[in-house]
Amino acid sequence: MTVWFYILCGALLAFAIVWARCVFWDFIAQKPEDYEDENPAFDIRQHLNGPILCEGVIYGPLGRVSSRFVADFDAVWDGNKGVMKEKFVYDDGSVQDREWHLTLGNDGVIDAKAPDVVGNGQGKQAGSSVLLRYKIKLPEASGGHVLDTVDWMYLTPNGTIMNRSQFRKFGIKVAELVATMRPKEA
C-alpha cells in the first residue's frame, strides 16, 4: 500500500509541476500587460492594413515542421472595423481562404470573427503586441477538430510582424505556427 501511495503522490506532483509551468511560465501565460510599455506601438488599423505578405511554418505535436506556407493578406479598415482577407498557399499545393472581421474597441480590445472560428475570437493590442484567443475548426479533411488557439503578434522596430500561434486540444499542444508579416511591395 505504501508503494502505491508514493507512486500516486509522485504522479500528482509531476502533474502539478507541468500545470504550474503552463499557467505561470509558458507561452500561454503571457498577458497583454506584459508588453504595454514597449515600443513601437502596434495599432492593427495601421500595421494590419493594405496588402501584406505572410510567410511561415507550422510545427506538428512533436516539434517538427509539418507544413510551410506563403500567404497574401489584404486588410481594409473603416474606423474601428476592419476586414482582412487571407489566401494561404501551402507547400503541398493546397490553398485556403479566410476572411476575418475585426472590431477594435477604444480600450484596445479586439473582437474577431471568421467562418472557421467557433464563436468570436477575443484579444487585445497593448504596446508592441497583439493577442487573439479563439477556437478554430479544422477542415473535415484534417479531422474537423476544434482547437483552442493562442495567437500572439509582435511588432518589430522595422515594421515586420512576428506571429506565433499555438493550437491545443484538451490543453495539449498539437501544433504551433511561426510566421512573419510585412507590407507587400508594389
Salt bridges, closest charged atoms under 4 A:
ASP26 OD2 - ARG21 NH1 3.97
ASP26 OD2 - ARG168 NH2 3.76
ASP34 OD1 - LYS31 NZ 3.97
ASP43 OD2 - ARG45 NH2 2.85
GLU55 OE1 - ARG182 NH2 2.99
ASP72 OD1 - LYS184 NZ 2.71
GLU86 OE1 - ARG98 NH1 3.30
ASP91 OD2 - ARG68 NH1 3.62
ASP97 OD1 - LYS87 NZ 3.63
GLU99 OE2 - HIS101 NE2 2.89
ASP116 OD2 - ARG98 NH2 2.78
GLU140 OE2 - LYS137 NZ 2.93
ASP148 OD1 - LYS135 NZ 2.45
GLU176 OE2 - ARG164 NE 2.36
GLU176 OE1 - LYS173 NZ 3.15
